């Protein structure tokens, strides 16, 4: 039986207000006097990129009063990143981050913009997480699914946004020509069953949790949530990849641990530019999962390794992509290789490269 999209009402209530529309805002029963001006200050201009250290904003009126001491004014004040126009959540007057960089903010008080901006520098992420964490987003979709383009659009915007370098999309198809099996079990169905997913579109993040939200703001929040909660303890290097004319694939990959523990390496082959059929909802599909290692969903006792901090382990994978896959022959130029590490509970980290190329460890 095909999966059909469903909507859980309770999930809708968790949408972040960072990109909320004006209809989300409370009624303004205390408009500011005409000609009022405001300035923004911050208690410190440099913070650590640990997600804990925070800068606190202050907004003053022309008389020097801190207007945020009034609860109703705080409720109508937003702090806005001047580079991308994204607002912090309502009633938040602090800023923290896990990404190095320089961030410039202004505030709006009941719609009135401050006369100035403040700049905050976020630094030293590598002291807290050596390797850049790339979150594996398993997107469950189907060429027959009428609501799935909404998720595809949201994920495309996610990749183009602030956390684009921290996201790898793996589109796992259900009950269509791009569905695949591993060891006799449907790959998408197995993960959906594990997370209790009964309808699509839906996503699973790092094999840690699932969520069906598709708006750009909510997807950004989910990635930020995972990056904050689960700093990477491993780095992944993909040293060599190849695919011959028959679809035989060879992957050489390495893992280095920053914290001692037991880890396992797995791989997924993705294909882009996969055409839809005359009955498909979309004309072309990208990030399509075409092959996986047997341990794609959980750590394997046969392949897991114990690593000390600073220790590196290298292995070689082989697999074969069916030809034809669906109705076409997948070519190497359309393929990418994803290698990720399990830590026993979830995916710890991942890396990706084009088939036929390689990628070194990526540092923060």
N, C-alpha and C positions, 0 to 999 in steps of 0.2 A: 504494500500500500504506500502510495506516495506521501511524502511529508508535506504538510501545508503550514503556511505561516500562521502563527498565533501571536497574540499580544497579551502580555501580563500587565494588568493595570497597575500593580504595585511598582513595577519597574519604572513606569512613566514618572512616578513621583520623585525619583532620585536624579532627574536631569539637572545638571549644574546650571547656575544662573549666569555663568561667565559670559555666555553669548545669548542670554535671554532676550526676548523681545520686550517691547514696552508694555505689552499686556501682562507681563509677569510682575511688574512693579507695583508696590502699594500706592494707594491714592495719596496724593500730596496735599495734606490739609494745613500746611504751614509754608506757603510760598515765601521766597526770600524777597526782601525789599529791593525795589528797582535801584540799580547802580551799585549793588553790593559787589565786593571783590574778595577773592580768597587766594591764599598762597599755600603751597605744600612744602612740608619739611620732612626729614627722615632722621631717626636717631643715630643711624650709622650707615655709611656709604659702602662698606665692604663687609661681606658675610662669607662664611664657609659653605661650600657646596655639599652639605651633608643632609639637607632637607630639614634640619632642626634649627640651626642658627637662623635668626630672622631679623629683618629690619622693620621697624614700626613707623608708620606714617603719622604725621600730625597735619591738620589743616587749620589755618588761622584766618580770621576775618580781618578787616582793615584796622580794627582796634587791637589786634594781637591776641584775641580770645581763641582758645582751642574749641572749635565748633563741634568736634566729635564727642565732647563730653555730654552733649545733648543726644539722648537715645534716638529721638525721632529724626534728627539731622544725620546721625550715623547711618540710619536705615535708608536714607536717601543719598548717601555718598558712595561713589564708586572710585576705585583706583584702577587706572587704565594703562596698560603697556603701550607706550607711544609708538613702538616699532610695528606692532601688529593689531593695535586697537582692541585687544582682548582685555576684558575686565576681570579683576579678582572677584571672588564670590561676595555677595552682599554681606554687609556688616563685618567684612574682613578688613583689618587695617594693618596687617603684617604681610611681609613677603619673604618666602624662603624658596630655595631651588636646589636641584641636584645637577644642574647643568652649568658649567663654567660659561661666563659671558658678562656682558654689560647690558643692563636693563634700565630703561628710562621710563618714568611714570609721571602722569599728571592725575589730578582728581577732578571729579565733577560733583558739585554740591547742589542738589535739587536741580540738576541740569546745567548749572553754571560752572564753566571750566576754570581751573586755577590759572593765575597769571603766569605761573612758572612751572618748571618740571624739576625732578630730582633724578639722579643717576646712581644706581647700585651696582657694584661689581661683585660677582660670584666667582669664587676661586677655590683651587686645591681639590677638585673632585677626585683626582687620582689617589689622594691620601685615604679616601674612603671606599673607592672602587677602582681598581687598576684598569680593568678591561671594560670597554663600553658594552652595556647590556642591550642586546637586541631581542625584543620580545617576539616570540612566535605566535602569530594570530592565525589560528585555524578557522577559516571561513567556510561554513557549510552552505552549499549552494546547489543549484541544479539548473540545467538549461530550460527546464519546464516551469521553473518557479517564477511567478509573476511579480512577487515582492522583493526578490533578491537583488535586482538592480539598485534598490535604495541602499542596501548594505555595501554593494560594490562602489557606489558613489561616495559614501561616507568614508570608506577605507582609502579610496583614492585621495580624498582631501586630507585624511590623516597622514598619508605618506608624503604629501606636499607641504605639510605644516611643521610645527615646532619639533615634533617627535619623529619625523620621518626617518631619521638615521637610526632610530631605536626600534624600528618595526620591520618584521618580515611577514608578508602575507602568504599563507598557504591555503589555496582554494581547493577544498576537498568536496568532490561532487557526489551527490546522492542519486542513485537510480536513474542515471542517464549514460550516454556513450562515453563519458569521461570518469565514470566510477571505476575504482580499482580494488583489488583484493590483496591481502597478504596472508600467507599460510592458510588459505581457504576461507578467510573472513573478510567481509567488506570493511575497508579502512574507515570510511566516514561513519558507517553504522556503529562500529566498535567504540569510537570516541563519543559519539552522541549517546550511546547506551550508558557509557561510564558516567556522563554528566547529566543524565536524565533529560536530554534534549528530545522533544517530541515534535518540533516544527522548525522550519527555517524561513527566513535567514536567521542565523545564530552564529556566534563565535566562541571559541575557547582560547584562553590566553595562557601561554606557557604550560598548557596541560595542568593549570592550577585552578582556574575558575571559568565559568561561562557567563555570557551576557548577550541579550538580543538587541541592545540599543544600537542604532545606526547613525545618529546625528554626530557631526564632527566634534561638537563640544563634549558629548558624552564619551566618544571614543578616545579623545585626548585625555579625559579624566581617568579612564580605565587604564590607559598606558602609564600615565603618571602614577596611578595607584600601584601598579605592579613594579615600576622602577623604584619607587620609594620603599615598598615592602620587601623587595627581594634583590638587593645588590648582588651583582654577579660575583661568584667565587671562582670562576674559571674563565679562561680565554680560549678561543677556538681559532686554529689556523687551518686553512685548506691549501695543501701544498701542491697537489696535482690533480687534474680532472681530465677525463677523456671519454669520448663516445664514438664507436666505430659505426660503419654503415649498417650493421645488423642490429644496432641498438645496445651493444654491450658497453657498460659503463664501468670505469675504474676511478676511485676516489681515494686520495691519500690525505689523511687529516690528523691533526695533533691537538691535544688539550694540555693546558698548563693550569695548575691549581694555585690560587693564592691562599687557600685554606685547606688543610689536610681533610681528606674525606674519601668516600666511595663515589665514583662517577661512572657514567656510561655514555658512549658516543653513539649517536644515531644519525641517519641521513634521510633527506627527502629530495627527489628530483622534481623541479617545477618546469612547466612549459608555458610560454606565452604565445599569443597570436593563434589560439585554437579556434577554428571557425565554428559558429553555430549552424544548425541545420535550418531548413525552411520553417520548422515549427518552434525553433528556439526563441526565447524571450529577448536575448541579446545577440548581436551579430558576431561578436568575437569574445573570447574568454582568455584571461591572463592568470598567472600564478597557479596554474592547474597542477595539482599533485598527480604525477604520472608513475612514480615508483617510490617505495619506502623500504627502509631496513626492517627486519622482523621485530626489532625492539623500538619501533617508532612511538609506541604509546606508553611504555614503562621500562624501567631498568631491567636488564636481563642478567641473571646469575651467570650465564655463560660468557658474557662480554664485559661485565663491569670490572673496574680496576680501582685499587686503593692507591691514592696519591698523597704524598707529603706536600706541604707548602713549597712552592717553587719547582716542583717536579713536573716534567713533561712526559707525555705518552703519545706515541704515534701508531696509527693502524691504517690498514688498507681495506676498503670496501669494494665489492664487485656486485653488479646487478645487471638486469636487462630490461629495457623498455620495450613493451610489446609493439610490434609493427605488423599491421597498422595499429595505431592507438586511436580508438574511436574510428573514424573513417579516413584518417590521414596518417602519413608517416612523419613522425616527429623528427626534426633535424636538430643537430647539436647547436646551431646558431640561435635557436629559440628556447634553449634550455638553460636553467640555472641549478646550481647545487647548494643545498642548505645542509649544514652539519650542526647538530646541537648536542648539548650535554644534559643528561639527567642527573639529578642529585638524590634520587630515591623518592622525592616528594613531587617534584615538578621539573620542568626544563629550567636549567640554571642560566645558560647563555647559548648564543647561536652566532653563526656567521654565514655569509652567502657570497657566491661568485658565479660568473658566467661559466657555462660548460667550456672546457678547453683552457681555462685560465686558473688563477690561484689568488688567494688573499691572505695576507699576514694577520697576526694578532692586531686588533684595533684597540688602542689605548684611549683612555679618557683624557 
